[in-house]
Amino acid sequence: MNVGPPPPYASENTRSLPTSAPPMPMTQPVSIVAPITIVVLGLSSFLAFGFVVAYRCVLMLAKIQNIIVRAVMQCLVLAKNYETF
């Protein structure tokens, strides 16, 4: 058993230690709602963007189809007029 005074370096080290443990930072409980919400919002915005792009493509294809139909109709009209002469 060591009854004598502690060595000086041990007393210096114990003086620098705080008497109580530092307070733990406040941690929020892990929530599953936030990541699910972020994923749902991301997917919905991605799908909305996809629908907008698809809608624009359909409109463009409709314009192209309209131009093709008009050209075919003009060719048919010209062919019919050519037959009548």
N, CA and C of each residue as an Amber inpcrd file, in Angstrom:
protein
   255
   0.8430000  -1.1950000   0.0000000   0.0000000   0.0000000   0.0000000
   0.8710000   1.2340000   0.0000000   0.4970000   2.1720000  -0.8130000
   1.2460000   3.4130000  -0.9010000   0.5440000   4.4550000  -0.0450000
   1.1230000   4.8050000   1.0990000   0.4800000   5.7380000   2.0230000
   1.0160000   7.1440000   1.8190000   2.1320000   7.3010000   1.2150000
   2.7580000   8.6050000   1.0770000   1.9860000   9.5160000   0.1400000
   2.4060000  10.7660000   0.0470000   1.7250000  11.7030000  -0.8580000
   1.9270000  11.2840000  -2.3040000   0.9670000  11.6130000  -3.1490000
   1.1160000  11.2360000  -4.5580000   2.2480000  12.0100000  -5.1960000
   2.8050000  11.4780000  -6.2480000   3.8680000  12.2180000  -6.9360000
   3.3310000  13.5470000  -7.4660000   4.1880000  14.5420000  -7.6540000
   3.7090000  15.8760000  -8.0770000   3.0520000  15.8600000  -9.4550000
   3.5450000  15.0320000 -10.3680000   2.9190000  15.0280000 -11.7010000
   1.5000000  14.4960000 -11.6400000   1.1850000  13.5840000 -10.7570000
  -0.1820000  13.0690000 -10.6540000  -1.1170000  14.1410000 -10.1250000
  -0.6690000  14.9180000  -9.1610000  -1.5460000  15.9580000  -8.6180000
  -1.7650000  17.0580000  -9.6490000  -0.7430000  17.3630000 -10.4660000
  -0.9230000  18.3810000 -11.5010000  -1.9320000  17.9120000 -12.5450000
  -1.8720000  16.6560000 -12.8920000  -2.8090000  16.1420000 -13.8860000
  -4.2290000  16.1380000 -13.3500000  -4.3950000  15.8060000 -12.0940000
  -5.7590000  15.7600000 -11.5590000  -6.3250000  17.1510000 -11.3900000
  -5.4860000  18.1510000 -11.1980000  -5.9980000  19.5160000 -11.0670000
  -6.5370000  20.0390000 -12.4000000  -5.9300000  19.6380000 -13.4940000
  -6.3660000  20.1650000 -14.7860000  -7.6490000  19.4940000 -15.2840000
  -8.0030000  18.3510000 -14.7180000  -9.2190000  17.6770000 -15.1610000
 -10.4440000  18.3900000 -14.6010000 -11.5000000  18.5050000 -15.3710000
 -12.7240000  19.1150000 -14.8300000 -13.3560000  18.1850000 -13.8000000
 -14.1170000  18.7830000 -12.9010000 -14.7280000  17.9770000 -11.8390000
 -15.8850000  17.1550000 -12.3720000 -16.5770000  17.6520000 -13.3870000
 -17.6880000  16.8870000 -13.9580000 -17.4330000  16.6910000 -15.4440000
 -18.0700000  15.7120000 -15.9960000 -17.8980000  15.4270000 -17.4200000
 -18.5080000  16.5530000 -18.2400000 -17.9260000  16.8670000 -19.3890000
 -18.5220000  17.9270000 -20.2170000 -19.9110000  17.5080000 -20.6790000
 -20.7960000  18.4730000 -20.8310000 -22.1650000  18.1060000 -21.2450000
 -22.1640000  17.5210000 -22.6480000 -22.9280000  16.4870000 -22.8240000
 -23.0400000  15.8500000 -24.1310000 -23.8500000  16.7510000 -25.0570000
 -23.4720000  16.8520000 -26.3250000 -24.2850000  17.6720000 -27.2350000
 -25.6760000  17.0660000 -27.4020000 -26.6330000  17.9440000 -27.5690000
 -28.0130000  17.4780000 -27.7370000 -28.1320000  16.8070000 -29.1010000
 -28.4890000  15.5550000 -29.0950000 -28.6560000  14.8290000 -30.3540000
 -30.1330000  14.5600000 -30.5680000 -30.5720000  14.8280000 -31.7830000
 -31.9600000  14.5490000 -32.1350000 -32.1090000  13.0520000 -32.3400000
 -33.2330000  12.4980000 -31.9710000 -33.4340000  11.0810000 -32.2860000
 -33.4890000  10.8820000 -33.7980000 -32.9630000   9.7830000 -34.2430000
 -32.9080000   9.5170000 -35.6810000 -34.3310000   9.3540000 -36.1970000
 -34.6710000  10.1900000 -37.1620000 -36.0220000  10.1500000 -37.7200000
 -35.9550000   9.6040000 -39.1350000 -36.8930000   8.7580000 -39.4730000
 -36.9500000   8.1750000 -40.8150000 -37.7960000   9.0380000 -41.7340000
 -38.5210000  10.0050000 -41.1600000 -39.4460000  10.8030000 -41.9680000
 -38.6900000  11.7550000 -42.8790000 -37.6350000  12.3790000 -42.3680000
 -36.9170000  13.3740000 -43.1700000 -36.2890000  12.7630000 -44.4250000
 -35.5450000  11.6620000 -44.3390000 -34.9910000  11.1060000 -45.5800000
 -36.0580000  10.6350000 -46.5510000 -37.1350000  10.0640000 -46.0220000
 -38.2130000   9.6180000 -46.9140000 -38.8360000  10.8180000 -47.6100000
 -39.0320000  11.9170000 -46.8670000 -39.6040000  13.1260000 -47.4670000
 -38.6920000  13.6630000 -48.5600000 -37.3860000  13.6760000 -48.2940000
 -36.4390000  14.1830000 -49.2990000 -36.4700000  13.3040000 -50.5440000
 -36.5130000  11.9980000 -50.3530000 -36.5390000  11.0860000 -51.5020000
 -37.8300000  11.2540000 -52.2910000 -38.9640000  11.3780000 -51.5870000
 -40.2500000  11.5280000 -52.2770000 -40.2870000  12.8390000 -53.0500000
 -39.8170000  13.9230000 -52.4270000 -39.8060000  15.2090000 -53.1330000
 -38.8700000  15.1590000 -54.3370000 -37.7210000  14.5200000 -54.1800000
 -36.7960000  14.4080000 -55.3060000 -37.3850000  13.6110000 -56.4480000
 -38.0080000  12.4800000 -56.1280000 -38.6130000  11.6610000 -57.1820000
 -39.7760000  12.3750000 -57.8460000 -40.5890000  13.0700000 -57.0520000
 -41.7350000  13.7540000 -57.6490000 -41.2760000  14.8950000 -58.5490000
 -40.2380000  15.6260000 -58.1300000 -39.7500000  16.6970000 -59.0000000
 -39.1190000  16.1160000 -60.2590000 -38.4170000  14.9870000 -60.1130000
 -37.8300000  14.3400000 -61.2840000 -38.9160000  13.8620000 -62.2360000
 -39.9870000  13.2670000 -61.6850000 -41.0860000  12.7990000 -62.5310000
 -41.8080000  13.9730000 -63.1820000 -41.9980000  15.0610000 -62.4220000
 -42.6530000  16.2360000 -63.0040000 -41.8140000  16.7820000 -64.1530000
 -40.4970000  16.8520000 -63.9540000 -39.6240000  17.3150000 -65.0290000
 -39.7110000  16.3710000 -66.2210000 -39.7690000  15.0730000 -65.9540000
 -39.8970000  14.1020000 -67.0370000 -41.1930000  14.2540000 -67.7960000
 -42.2890000  14.5210000 -67.0550000 -43.5730000  14.7230000 -67.7240000
 -43.5540000  15.9920000 -68.5700000 -42.8920000  17.0330000 -68.0830000
 -42.8050000  18.2740000 -68.8700000 -42.0250000  18.0190000 -70.1540000
 -40.9140000  17.2990000 -70.0400000 -40.1160000  16.9950000 -71.2360000
 -40.9140000  16.1190000 -72.1950000 -41.6160000  15.1200000 -71.6600000
 -42.4220000  14.2450000 -72.5200000 -43.5370000  15.0320000 -73.1950000
 -44.1660000  15.9530000 -72.4580000 -45.2380000  16.7720000 -73.0320000
 -44.7010000  17.6290000 -74.1700000 -43.5160000  18.2140000 -73.9560000
 -42.9320000  19.0330000 -75.0230000 -42.5830000  18.1780000 -76.2380000
 -42.0960000  16.9690000 -75.9900000 -41.7870000  16.0730000 -77.1180000
 -43.0500000  15.7030000 -77.8820000 -44.1410000  15.4540000 -77.1530000
 -45.4030000  15.1180000 -77.8210000 -45.8900000  16.2980000 -78.6490000
 -45.7870000  17.5090000 -78.0930000 -46.2000000  18.6900000 -78.8650000
 -45.3450000  18.8440000 -80.1180000 -44.0360000  18.6230000 -79.9760000
 -43.1590000  18.7440000 -81.1370000 -43.4980000  17.6770000 -82.1790000
 -43.7470000  16.4530000 -81.7220000 -44.1210000  15.3970000 -82.6630000
 -45.4570000  15.6990000 -83.3270000 -46.3850000  16.2990000 -82.5790000
 -47.6720000  16.6650000 -83.1750000 -47.4780000  17.7230000 -84.2540000
 -46.5760000  18.6840000 -84.0030000 -46.3100000  19.6990000 -85.0290000
 -45.6830000  19.0600000 -86.2680000 -44.7280000  18.1520000 -86.0320000
 -44.0900000  17.4740000 -87.1690000 -45.1190000  16.6430000 -87.9290000
 -45.9880000  15.9510000 -87.1960000 -47.0190000  15.1470000 -87.8510000
 -47.9610000  16.0420000 -88.6480000 -48.2930000  17.1990000 -88.0860000
 -49.1710000  18.1360000 -88.7870000 -48.5160000  18.6010000 -90.0860000
 -47.2240000  18.8830000 -90.0280000 -46.5150000  19.3130000 -91.2400000
 -46.5000000  18.1830000 -92.2690000 -46.2500000  16.9500000 -91.8120000
 -46.2090000  15.8110000 -92.7420000 -47.5840000  15.5780000 -93.3640000
 -48.6350000  15.6650000 -92.5460000 -49.9930000  15.4540000 -93.0720000
 -50.3280000  16.5240000 -94.1000000 -49.9580000  17.7690000 -93.8150000
 -50.2370000  18.8370000 -94.7860000 -49.4810000  18.6020000 -96.0900000
 -48.2240000  18.1680000 -95.9810000 -47.4390000  17.9180000 -97.1920000
 -48.0440000  16.7750000 -98.0030000 -48.4890000  15.7170000 -97.3300000
 -49.1080000  14.5950000 -98.0420000 -50.4090000  15.0390000 -98.6950000
 -51.2020000  15.8300000 -97.9790000 -52.4690000  16.3140000 -98.5520000
 -52.2090000  17.1980000 -99.7680000 -51.1870000  18.0350000 -99.6870000
 -50.8720000  18.8750000-100.8480000 -50.4280000  18.0160000-102.0270000
 -49.6540000  16.9720000-101.7390000 -49.2390000  16.0730000-102.8210000
 -50.4520000  15.3830000-103.4460000 -51.4060000  14.9640000-102.6010000
 -52.6120000  14.3240000-103.1290000 -53.4360000  15.3040000-103.9500000
 -53.5410000  16.5330000-103.4790000 -54.2980000  17.5450000-104.2290000
 -53.6120000  17.8250000-105.5600000 -52.2840000  17.9420000-105.5340000
 -51.5640000  18.1800000-106.7820000 -51.7200000  16.9930000-107.7290000
 -51.6650000  15.7830000-107.1970000 -51.8320000  14.6000000-108.0490000
 -53.2360000  14.5570000-108.6300000 -54.2430000  14.9230000-107.8270000
 -55.6210000  14.9200000-108.3270000 -55.7990000  15.9950000-109.3960000
 -55.2130000  17.1660000-109.1590000 -55.3030000  18.2330000-110.1560000
 -54.5540000  17.8440000-111.4260000 -53.4630000  17.1330000-111.3010000
 -52.7060000  16.7110000-112.4670000 -53.5000000  15.7030000-113.2880000
 -54.2690000  14.8370000-112.6110000 -55.0630000  13.8450000-113.3260000
 -56.1990000  14.5060000-114.0970000 -56.7290000  15.5960000-113.5830000
 -57.8800000  16.2200000-114.2390000 -57.4860000  16.9120000-115.5280000
 -56.2210000  17.3210000-115.6460000 -55.8390000  18.0030000-116.8820000
 -55.6650000  17.0340000-117.9660000
